[in-house]
């Protein structure tokens, strides 16, 4: 039995999120510039998206560019933005063929005009696809997202649109970038780092965390399958005891 055949299709995560880490270190190990690492990282993205769609995962969110990443060297940022545009143009056929709807979260207005325009174009062209939603977190920071929610709710309370007493988890969910997505069930981070890095802090409240030493450009379909099997072998309690679950 292959590793893929060991996956229980009835216990797939409804929402899989991935922190794609290690492009720069991969390039350094190969004696290459960081830009080559990022370019090879796009191959891992394609494999992961296709494998997720084949399995039947409905929601996949990739941490593509954080708000902190703007502090990287200017040339590297420019390279990443060019890669974004190139990848969007190149992968639209893959998205359409697999029925994948593209979504994006973050401060998208901070993106260069060309990247922003291309992103919105692909989002529009794939909006009617319903096999899977692929969300790119771009210029994204979870703390900033939560601060924006607080500001928006404060204005609504001040203008008597809602009352402070009515604010609960569901209200907050409706004001997040991810308002149309379920909470994350499984969060994967590559490259051996074991931290969240300001990614979907609210949405991963009950997520299972899976860390692997594999650098992102080397992340293959089989590695994704291993992570999902590991997830399926865990007991998800949501605060309950084992006895309560049975």
KEPA-328671 format. One line per field, with one value per atom (N, C-alpha, C): residue number from 1; residue in one letter; atom name; z, y, x. Coordinates in steps of 0.1 Angstrom, whole numbers, plus 5000, padded with zeros to 4 digits. Atoms other than C-alpha are relative to their C-alpha. Last residue first. Layout:
N
num: NUM|...
residu: A|...
atome: CA|...
Z: Z|...
Y: Y|...
X: X|...
This chain:
246
num: 246|246|246|245|245|245|244|244|244|243|243|243|242|242|242|241|241|241|240|240|240|239|239|239|238|238|238|237|237|237|236|236|236|235|235|235|234|234|234|233|233|233|232|232|232|231|231|231|230|230|230|229|229|229|228|228|228|227|227|227|226|226|226|225|225|225|224|224|224|223|223|223|222|222|222|221|221|221|220|220|220|219|219|219|218|218|218|217|217|217|216|216|216|215|215|215|214|214|214|213|213|213|212|212|212|211|211|211|210|210|210|209|209|209|208|208|208|207|207|207|206|206|206|205|205|205|204|204|204|203|203|203|202|202|202|201|201|201|200|200|200|199|199|199|198|198|198|197|197|197|196|196|196|195|195|195|194|194|194|193|193|193|192|192|192|191|191|191|190|190|190|189|189|189|188|188|188|187|187|187|186|186|186|185|185|185|184|184|184|183|183|183|182|182|182|181|181|181|180|180|180|179|179|179|178|178|178|177|177|177|176|176|176|175|175|175|174|174|174|173|173|173|172|172|172|171|171|171|170|170|170|169|169|169|168|168|168|167|167|167|166|166|166|165|165|165|164|164|164|163|163|163|162|162|162|161|161|161|160|160|160|159|159|159|158|158|158|157|157|157|156|156|156|155|155|155|154|154|154|153|153|153|152|152|152|151|151|151|150|150|150|149|149|149|148|148|148|147|147|147|146|146|146|145|145|145|144|144|144|143|143|143|142|142|142|141|141|141|140|140|140|139|139|139|138|138|138|137|137|137|136|136|136|135|135|135|134|134|134|133|133|133|132|132|132|131|131|131|130|130|130|129|129|129|128|128|128|127|127|127|126|126|126|125|125|125|124|124|124|123|123|123|122|122|122|121|121|121|120|120|120|119|119|119|118|118|118|117|117|117|116|116|116|115|115|115|114|114|114|113|113|113|112|112|112|111|111|111|110|110|110|109|109|109|108|108|108|107|107|107|106|106|106|105|105|105|104|104|104|103|103|103|102|102|102|101|101|101|100|100|100|99|99|99|98|98|98|97|97|97|96|96|96|95|95|95|94|94|94|93|93|93|92|92|92|91|91|91|90|90|90|89|89|89|88|88|88|87|87|87|86|86|86|85|85|85|84|84|84|83|83|83|82|82|82|81|81|81|80|80|80|79|79|79|78|78|78|77|77|77|76|76|76|75|75|75|74|74|74|73|73|73|72|72|72|71|71|71|70|70|70|69|69|69|68|68|68|67|67|67|66|66|66|65|65|65|64|64|64|63|63|63|62|62|62|61|61|61|60|60|60|59|59|59|58|58|58|57|57|57|56|56|56|55|55|55|54|54|54|53|53|53|52|52|52|51|51|51|50|50|50|49|49|49|48|48|48|47|47|47|46|46|46|45|45|45|44|44|44|43|43|43|42|42|42|41|41|41|40|40|40|39|39|39|38|38|38|37|37|37|36|36|36|35|35|35|34|34|34|33|33|33|32|32|32|31|31|31|30|30|30|29|29|29|28|28|28|27|27|27|26|26|26|25|25|25|24|24|24|23|23|23|22|22|22|21|21|21|20|20|20|19|19|19|18|18|18|17|17|17|16|16|16|15|15|15|14|14|14|13|13|13|12|12|12|11|11|11|10|10|10|9|9|9|8|8|8|7|7|7|6|6|6|5|5|5|4|4|4|3|3|3|2|2|2|1|1|1
residu: X|X|X|X|X|X|X|X|X|X|X|X|X|X|X|X|X|X|X|X|X|X|X|X|X|X|X|X|X|X|X|X|X|X|X|X|X|X|X|X|X|X|X|X|X|X|X|X|X|X|X|X|X|X|X|X|X|X|X|X|X|X|X|X|X|X|X|X|X|X|X|X|X|X|X|X|X|X|X|X|X|X|X|X|X|X|X|X|X|X|X|X|X|X|X|X|X|X|X|X|X|X|X|X|X|X|X|X|X|X|X|X|X|X|X|X|X|X|X|X|X|X|X|X|X|X|X|X|X|X|X|X|X|X|X|X|X|X|X|X|X|X|X|X|X|X|X|X|X|X|X|X|X|X|X|X|X|X|X|X|X|X|X|X|X|X|X|X|X|X|X|X|X|X|X|X|X|X|X|X|X|X|X|X|X|X|X|X|X|X|X|X|X|X|X|X|X|X|X|X|X|X|X|X|X|X|X|X|X|X|X|X|X|X|X|X|X|X|X|X|X|X|X|X|X|X|X|X|X|X|X|X|X|X|X|X|X|X|X|X|X|X|X|X|X|X|X|X|X|X|X|X|X|X|X|X|X|X|X|X|X|X|X|X|X|X|X|X|X|X|X|X|X|X|X|X|X|X|X|X|X|X|X|X|X|X|X|X|X|X|X|X|X|X|X|X|X|X|X|X|X|X|X|X|X|X|X|X|X|X|X|X|X|X|X|X|X|X|X|X|X|X|X|X|X|X|X|X|X|X|X|X|X|X|X|X|X|X|X|X|X|X|X|X|X|X|X|X|X|X|X|X|X|X|X|X|X|X|X|X|X|X|X|X|X|X|X|X|X|X|X|X|X|X|X|X|X|X|X|X|X|X|X|X|X|X|X|X|X|X|X|X|X|X|X|X|X|X|X|X|X|X|X|X|X|X|X|X|X|X|X|X|X|X|X|X|X|X|X|X|X|X|X|X|X|X|X|X|X|X|X|X|X|X|X|X|X|X|X|X|X|X|X|X|X|X|X|X|X|X|X|X|X|X|X|X|X|X|X|X|X|X|X|X|X|X|X|X|X|X|X|X|X|X|X|X|X|X|X|X|X|X|X|X|X|X|X|X|X|X|X|X|X|X|X|X|X|X|X|X|X|X|X|X|X|X|X|X|X|X|X|X|X|X|X|X|X|X|X|X|X|X|X|X|X|X|X|X|X|X|X|X|X|X|X|X|X|X|X|X|X|X|X|X|X|X|X|X|X|X|X|X|X|X|X|X|X|X|X|X|X|X|X|X|X|X|X|X|X|X|X|X|X|X|X|X|X|X|X|X|X|X|X|X|X|X|X|X|X|X|X|X|X|X|X|X|X|X|X|X|X|X|X|X|X|X|X|X|X|X|X|X|X|X|X|X|X|X|X|X|X|X|X|X|X|X|X|X|X|X|X|X|X|X|X|X|X|X|X|X|X|X|X|X|X|X|X|X|X|X|X|X|X|X|X|X|X|X|X|X|X|X|X|X|X|X|X|X|X|X|X|X|X|X|X|X|X|X|X|X|X|X|X|X|X|X|X|X|X|X|X|X|X|X|X|X|X|X|X|X|X|X|X|X|X|X|X|X|X|X|X|X|X|X|X|X|X|X|X|X|X|X|X|X|X|X|X|X|X|X|X|X|X|X|X|X|X|X
atome: N|CA|C|N|CA|C|N|CA|C|N|CA|C|N|CA|C|N|CA|C|N|CA|C|N|CA|C|N|CA|C|N|CA|C|N|CA|C|N|CA|C|N|CA|C|N|CA|C|N|CA|C|N|CA|C|N|CA|C|N|CA|C|N|CA|C|N|CA|C|N|CA|C|N|CA|C|N|CA|C|N|CA|C|N|CA|C|N|CA|C|N|CA|C|N|CA|C|N|CA|C|N|CA|C|N|CA|C|N|CA|C|N|CA|C|N|CA|C|N|CA|C|N|CA|C|N|CA|C|N|CA|C|N|CA|C|N|CA|C|N|CA|C|N|CA|C|N|CA|C|N|CA|C|N|CA|C|N|CA|C|N|CA|C|N|CA|C|N|CA|C|N|CA|C|N|CA|C|N|CA|C|N|CA|C|N|CA|C|N|CA|C|N|CA|C|N|CA|C|N|CA|C|N|CA|C|N|CA|C|N|CA|C|N|CA|C|N|CA|C|N|CA|C|N|CA|C|N|CA|C|N|CA|C|N|CA|C|N|CA|C|N|CA|C|N|CA|C|N|CA|C|N|CA|C|N|CA|C|N|CA|C|N|CA|C|N|CA|C|N|CA|C|N|CA|C|N|CA|C|N|CA|C|N|CA|C|N|CA|C|N|CA|C|N|CA|C|N|CA|C|N|CA|C|N|CA|C|N|CA|C|N|CA|C|N|CA|C|N|CA|C|N|CA|C|N|CA|C|N|CA|C|N|CA|C|N|CA|C|N|CA|C|N|CA|C|N|CA|C|N|CA|C|N|CA|C|N|CA|C|N|CA|C|N|CA|C|N|CA|C|N|CA|C|N|CA|C|N|CA|C|N|CA|C|N|CA|C|N|CA|C|N|CA|C|N|CA|C|N|CA|C|N|CA|C|N|CA|C|N|CA|C|N|CA|C|N|CA|C|N|CA|C|N|CA|C|N|CA|C|N|CA|C|N|CA|C|N|CA|C|N|CA|C|N|CA|C|N|CA|C|N|CA|C|N|CA|C|N|CA|C|N|CA|C|N|CA|C|N|CA|C|N|CA|C|N|CA|C|N|CA|C|N|CA|C|N|CA|C|N|CA|C|N|CA|C|N|CA|C|N|CA|C|N|CA|C|N|CA|C|N|CA|C|N|CA|C|N|CA|C|N|CA|C|N|CA|C|N|CA|C|N|CA|C|N|CA|C|N|CA|C|N|CA|C|N|CA|C|N|CA|C|N|CA|C|N|CA|C|N|CA|C|N|CA|C|N|CA|C|N|CA|C|N|CA|C|N|CA|C|N|CA|C|N|CA|C|N|CA|C|N|CA|C|N|CA|C|N|CA|C|N|CA|C|N|CA|C|N|CA|C|N|CA|C|N|CA|C|N|CA|C|N|CA|C|N|CA|C|N|CA|C|N|CA|C|N|CA|C|N|CA|C|N|CA|C|N|CA|C|N|CA|C|N|CA|C|N|CA|C|N|CA|C|N|CA|C|N|CA|C|N|CA|C|N|CA|C|N|CA|C|N|CA|C|N|CA|C|N|CA|C|N|CA|C|N|CA|C|N|CA|C|N|CA|C|N|CA|C|N|CA|C|N|CA|C|N|CA|C|N|CA|C|N|CA|C|N|CA|C|N|CA|C|N|CA|C|N|CA|C|N|CA|C|N|CA|C|N|CA|C|N|CA|C|N|CA|C|N|CA|C|N|CA|C|N|CA|C|N|CA|C|N|CA|C|N|CA|C|N|CA|C|N|CA|C|N|CA|C|N|CA|C|N|CA|C|N|CA|C|N|CA|C|N|CA|C|N|CA|C|N|CA|C|N|CA|C|N|CA|C|N|CA|C|N|CA|C|N|CA|C|N|CA|C|N|CA|C|N|CA|C|N|CA|C|N|CA|C|N|CA|C|N|CA|C|N|CA|C
Z: 5003|5235|5006|5015|5232|4997|5006|5268|4985|4997|5280|4994|5009|5261|5003|4996|5279|4990|4994|5262|5005|4986|5255|5007|4998|5217|5014|4989|5219|5002|4999|5186|5011|4994|5190|5002|4987|5166|5005|4989|5139|5014|4998|5113|5011|4996|5117|5003|4986|5113|5007|4992|5082|5014|4999|5069|5008|4990|5076|5002|4987|5058|5011|4996|5028|5014|4996|5026|5005|4987|5027|5005|4990|4999|5014|4998|4977|5012|5011|4980|5004|4995|5001|4989|5000|4989|5004|5014|4979|4999|5009|5014|4986|5005|5035|4989|5015|5052|4996|5003|5090|4985|5007|5096|4997|5004|5120|4994|5006|5123|4995|5006|5145|4996|4997|5151|4993|5010|5150|5005|4997|5179|4989|4986|5181|5004|4997|5146|5014|5007|5133|5003|4995|5159|4994|4986|5153|5006|4996|5116|5014|5011|5110|5006|5002|5133|4989|5008|5130|4996|5008|5143|4991|4996|5157|4990|4992|5155|5006|4990|5128|5006|4987|5112|5011|4997|5076|5014|5005|5070|5006|5003|5089|4996|5003|5087|4999|5004|5103|4998|5000|5104|4995|4993|5114|5001|5005|5105|5008|4992|5113|4994|4987|5084|5008|4998|5056|5014|5008|5044|5001|4996|5072|4992|5003|5066|5003|5014|5064|4996|5004|5098|4985|5004|5104|4997|5012|5103|4996|5012|5127|4987|5003|5153|4987|5005|5152|4996|5014|5155|4994|5010|5185|4986|4996|5204|4989|5006|5202|5006|5011|5211|4994|4994|5245|4989|4995|5227|5006|4986|5208|5005|4992|5170|5015|5010|5145|5007|4996|5173|4990|5009|5156|5003|4999|5184|4993|4987|5184|5003|5001|5147|5013|5008|5150|4999|4992|5177|4994|4990|5157|5009|5007|5128|5009|5005|5151|4993|4988|5169|4996|4996|5135|5012|5009|5123|5003|4997|5154|4991|4987|5148|5004|5003|5112|5012|5007|5123|4996|4990|5148|4994|4992|5121|5011|4987|5096|5009|4989|5059|5013|4992|5030|5012|5006|5011|5007|4990|5026|4995|4998|4995|5011|4994|4998|5001|4997|4976|5004|4999|4977|5005|4989|4965|5000|4995|4942|5012|4986|4938|5005|4997|4908|5014|5001|4901|5002|4989|4913|5000|4994|4891|5011|5010|4866|5006|5007|4893|4990|4990|4916|4993|4998|4886|5010|5012|4877|5001|5000|4913|4987|4990|4915|4999|5005|4882|5010|5011|4893|4995|4995|4927|4989|4993|4912|5005|5010|4886|5007|5008|4912|4990|5012|4937|4991|5011|4968|4988|4999|4997|4989|5006|4986|5001|5014|4994|4993|5005|5031|4986|4996|5039|4995|4987|5025|5003|4994|4990|5012|4990|4973|5005|4993|4942|5009|4998|4934|5007|4988|4923|4999|4993|4898|5013|4987|4890|5007|5003|4853|5012|5007|4862|4997|4991|4888|4993|4990|4866|5010|5007|4837|5010|5001|4860|4993|4994|4870|4999|5004|4846|5006|5015|4849|4996|5002|4887|4986|4996|4889|4998|5009|4869|5003|5013|4889|4990|4998|4922|4987|5000|4909|5002|5014|4901|4999|5007|4936|4985|4995|4952|4993|5006|4930|5004|5014|4940|4993|5000|4977|4985|4997|4972|5000|5012|4955|5002|5010|4983|4988|5010|5010|4988|5007|5035|4990|4994|5057|4993|5007|5035|5004|5011|5048|4992|4996|5081|4988|4999|5066|5004|4988|5056|5000|4998|5021|5012|5011|5009|5003|4996|5039|4991|5000|5021|5004|4999|5028|5001|4999|5015|5001|4998|5018|5003|5005|5004|5002|4990|5007|4995|4997|4982|5012|4988|4979|5003|5003|4943|5012|5008|4953|4996|4992|4980|4993|4991|4957|5010|5008|4931|5008|5005|4955|4993|4988|4972|4996|4996|4939|5011|5010|4926|5004|4999|4958|4990|4989|4958|5002|5004|4923|5011|5007|4935|4995|4991|4961|4993|4998|4933|5010|5012|4924|5001|5001|4960|4987|4990|4963|4999|5006|4930|5010|5010|4944|4994|4994|4975|4990|4995|4954|5005|5009|4950|5007|5005|4968|4990|5014|4970|4995|5000|5008|4986|4994|5005|5000|5010|4981|5006|5010|5006|4989|4995|5034|4990|5000|5014|5005|5013|5005|5000|5003|5040|4986|4995|5051|4995|5009|5036|5003|5000|5065|4992|5001|5055|5001|5002|5063|5001|4998|5058|4997|5003|5063|5003|5008|5063|4995|4994|5074|4991|5005|5058|5008|4988|5080|4995|4992|5054|5012|5007|5028|5008|4999|5052|4994|4996|5039|5001|4986|5037|5006|4997|5000|5014|5004|4996|5003|4989|5015|4997|5001|4990|5011|5000|5000|5000
Y: 5013|5082|4999|5002|5118|4986|4992|5125|4997|5006|5097|5007|5011|5111|4992|5012|5143|4989|5011|5175|4989|4997|5207|4989|4987|5204|5003|5000|5167|5013|4986|5158|5002|4999|5124|5015|4993|5122|5000|5009|5095|5007|5010|5116|4990|4993|5144|4991|4996|5121|5007|5013|5107|5003|5003|5143|4987|4990|5152|4997|5004|5120|5009|5012|5128|4995|4995|5163|4988|4993|5148|5005|5010|5124|5006|5006|5152|4990|5007|5168|4995|5005|5195|4993|5015|5199|4993|5005|5236|4985|5000|5241|4996|4986|5229|5000|4998|5196|5014|4994|5197|5002|5009|5191|5007|4994|5206|4990|5011|5196|5008|4994|5216|4989|5008|5205|5005|5007|5234|4990|5015|5243|4992|5002|5281|4985|5013|5281|4996|5011|5308|4986|5003|5334|4987|5003|5333|4997|5006|5330|4997|5005|5336|4994|4990|5358|4996|4988|5337|5009|4997|5304|5012|4988|5288|5004|5004|5255|5013|4990|5261|4996|5003|5228|5011|4995|5240|4998|5007|5234|5007|4991|5244|4993|5006|5226|5011|4990|5238|4993|5004|5214|5011|5013|5220|4995|5009|5257|4988|5000|5274|4990|5006|5275|5001|5013|5300|4994|5010|5328|4986|5002|5352|4990|5014|5346|4998|5002|5383|4987|5004|5386|4999|4988|5406|4997|4993|5377|5012|5008|5357|5007|4998|5385|4992|4986|5384|5003|5000|5346|5014|5006|5348|5000|5013|5372|4994|5005|5409|4986|5010|5414|4994|5012|5431|4989|5007|5458|4986|4996|5468|4992|5012|5468|5005|5010|5496|4986|5008|5521|4990|4995|5544|4992|4985|5540|5005|4998|5502|5015|5005|5500|5002|4990|5522|4996|4988|5499|5011|5003|5468|5012|5001|5481|4998|4987|5491|5001|4993|5457|5015|5004|5439|5008|4994|5460|4996|4986|5451|5007|4999|5414|5015|5004|5416|5002|4989|5435|4998|4990|5408|5012|5003|5382|5010|5001|5397|4998|5004|5394|4999|4988|5412|4998|4991|5382|5013|4989|5352|5009|4995|5332|5011|4986|5313|5003|4997|5283|5014|4985|5274|5000|4996|5239|5015|5012|5221|5003|5004|5251|4987|5013|5272|4996|5010|5302|4985|4998|5328|4990|5013|5315|5000|5011|5343|4987|4998|5370|4988|5002|5358|5000|5015|5355|4997|5006|5391|4985|4998|5403|4994|5008|5388|5001|5014|5402|4991|5001|5437|4986|4999|5434|4998|5012|5421|5000|5011|5449|4987|4999|5476|4988|4992|5465|5000|5007|5450|5010|4997|5473|4993|4987|5473|5004|5002|5436|5013|4986|5442|5000|4992|5405|5014|4993|5377|5009|4994|5362|5008|4990|5338|5006|4993|5316|5011|4985|5292|5006|4993|5257|5015|4993|5237|5007|5007|5215|5006|5014|5225|4992|5003|5261|4985|4997|5263|4997|5010|5245|5002|5012|5268|4989|4998|5299|4988|5010|5286|5001|5014|5304|4990|5001|5339|4985|4998|5336|4998|5012|5322|5001|5011|5350|4988|4997|5377|4989|5001|5361|5003|5014|5356|4998|5005|5392|4986|4994|5401|4996|5007|5377|5005|5014|5391|4993|4998|5427|4986|4997|5417|5001|5013|5400|5002|5009|5431|4987|4995|5454|4991|4992|5434|5003|5007|5421|5009|4995|5445|4993|4988|5439|5006|5002|5404|5012|4998|5416|4998|4986|5420|5003|4993|5384|5015|4988|5369|5007|4996|5335|5012|4988|5319|5004|5000|5293|5014|4987|5285|5000|5000|5254|5014|4987|5248|4999|4989|5220|5013|4989|5191|5012|4995|5164|5011|5007|5143|5004|5014|5154|4993|5000|5191|4985|4996|5188|4998|5011|5170|5002|5011|5197|4988|4996|5225|4988|5000|5208|5003|5013|5200|4999|5007|5235|4986|4995|5251|4992|5007|5228|5005|5014|5240|4992|5000|5276|4986|5001|5270|5000|5015|5264|4998|5005|5301|4985|4996|5312|4994|5007|5293|5002|5013|5307|4991|4999|5342|4986|5002|5334|4999|4988|5331|4997|4991|5297|5012|4991|5276|5010|5004|5247|5010|5013|5250|4995|4999|5287|4987|4994|5282|5000|5010|5258|5005|5010|5282|4989|4994|5310|4990|4998|5288|5006|5006|5275|5002|4994|5282|4992|5005|5277|5006|4989|5282|4994|5003|5259|5013|4988|5259|4997|5002|5231|5013|4988|5237|4997|4991|5209|5012|4987|5185|5008|4989|5151|5013|4993|5124|5011|4995|5108|5008|4988|5105|5006|5001|5083|5012|4989|5084|4997|5001|5051|5011|5009|5050|4998|4993|5080|4992|4991|5062|5008|4988|5034|5009|4988|5000|5013
X: 5005|4841|4986|5000|4851|4994|5011|4841|4999|5012|4864|4988|5002|4893|4987|4991|4889|4997|5007|4875|5010|5003|4893|4994|5007|4890|4996|5009|4899|4992|5004|4915|4990|5013|4932|4997|5001|4961|4985|4997|4965|5000|5011|4948|5002|5012|4973|4989|4997|5003|4988|5001|4986|5003|5014|4982|4997|5006|5018|4986|4995|5031|4994|5007|5009|5004|5013|5024|4991|4999|5058|4987|4999|5049|5001|5013|5037|5001|5006|5072|4986|5013|5088|4993|4999|5124|4987|4998|5119|5001|5012|5104|5002|5001|5133|4990|4998|5126|4998|4986|5131|5002|4991|5093|5013|4987|5069|5009|4991|5032|5013|4988|5008|5009|4989|4972|5012|4994|4948|5011|5001|4926|5007|5002|4933|5000|4994|4947|4998|5006|4923|5006|5014|4931|4995|5000|4969|4986|5013|4966|4998|5009|5003|4987|5011|5024|4991|4996|5055|4989|5012|5040|5003|5007|5071|4990|5012|5090|4993|5004|5116|4987|4996|5128|4997|4987|5126|5005|4988|5089|5012|4989|5058|5012|4987|5025|5010|4990|4992|5014|4986|4963|5009|4999|4927|5014|4990|4925|5000|4988|4892|5010|5001|4867|5013|4992|4871|4997|5007|4847|5007|5014|4857|4992|5003|4894|4985|4997|4903|4994|4987|4886|5002|4992|4855|5014|5006|4830|5008|4997|4852|4995|4986|4850|5004|4999|4812|5014|5006|4812|5001|4991|4836|4995|4996|4814|5009|4988|4805|5004|5003|4768|5013|5004|4776|4998|4988|4796|4996|4997|4765|5012|5001|4763|5003|5004|4756|4999|5012|4755|4995|5011|4780|4987|5002|4805|4988|5006|4799|4998|5014|4805|4993|5007|4837|4985|5001|4850|4992|5011|4842|4998|5013|4863|4989|5003|4892|4987|5003|4892|4996|5013|4891|4995|5010|4920|4986|5002|4940|4990|5008|4933|4998|5014|4946|4991|5006|4977|4985|5003|4984|4994|5012|4979|4997|4995|5004|4987|5009|4999|5007|4999|5016|4991|4990|5004|5000|4998|4986|5011|4986|4976|5000|4999|4943|5015|4986|4936|5002|4996|4899|5015|4992|4891|5003|4994|4867|5009|5004|4845|5005|4995|4856|4996|5011|4833|5005|5010|4858|4989|5002|4887|4989|5002|4888|4997|5013|4882|4998|5011|4909|4987|5001|4933|4989|5005|4926|4998|5014|4929|4994|5007|4963|4985|5000|4975|4993|5009|4964|4999|5014|4981|4990|5004|5013|4986|5001|5014|4997|5012|5006|4998|4998|5032|4988|4993|5016|5003|4986|5007|5008|4997|4971|5014|4998|4969|5004|5001|4972|5004|4989|4965|4998|5002|4944|5012|4989|4941|4996|5004|4918|5012|4989|4922|4994|5003|4894|5011|4995|4906|4997|5011|4886|5003|5003|4916|4988|5002|4918|4997|5013|4911|4998|5012|4938|4987|5000|4964|4988|5005|4956|4998|5015|4960|4994|5007|4995|4984|4997|5017|4990|5002|5002|5002|5014|5000|4996|5007|5035|4985|4997|5050|4992|5007|5032|5003|5015|5043|4993|5004|5078|4985|5000|5081|4996|5012|5070|4999|5012|5095|4987|5000|5123|4988|5004|5114|5000|5014|5115|4995|5007|5149|4985|4999|5163|4992|5009|5150|5000|4993|5167|4991|4989|5141|5007|4987|5121|5012|4997|5090|5013|4991|5091|5003|4986|5077|5010|4997|5043|5014|5005|5044|5003|4992|5047|4994|4992|5035|5009|4994|5019|5011|4986|4998|5006|4995|4962|5015|4986|4945|5005|4994|4908|5015|5008|4887|5006|5000|4911|4993|5013|4899|5000|5005|4930|4986|5003|4936|4994|5012|4932|4997|5011|4958|4987|5002|4982|4988|5005|4979|4996|5013|4984|4993|5009|5013|4986|5002|5031|4990|5008|5026|4997|5014|5038|4991|5006|5069|4985|5002|5077|4993|5012|5073|4996|5011|5100|4986|5002|5125|4988|5006|5120|4998|5014|5124|4994|5008|5156|4986|5002|5169|4993|5010|5163|4997|5012|5184|4988|5005|5216|4985|5007|5231|4995|4991|5257|4994|4996|5234|5010|4994|5232|5005|4986|5227|5007|4991|5198|5014|4998|5181|5009|4990|5187|5002|4987|5169|5011|4995|5139|5015|4988|5135|5006|4987|5100|5012|4990|5065|5014|4990|5042|5012|4986|5013|5009|4992|4976|5015|4986|4952|5007|4991|4915|5014|5008|4889|5008|5002|4916|4991|4991|4910|4997|4994|4893|5010|5011|4869|5005|5007|4896|4989|5014|4916|4993|5007|4952|4985|5002|4970|4992|5011|4966|4997|5013|4988|4988|5003|5016|4987|4992|5014|4996|5008|5000|5009
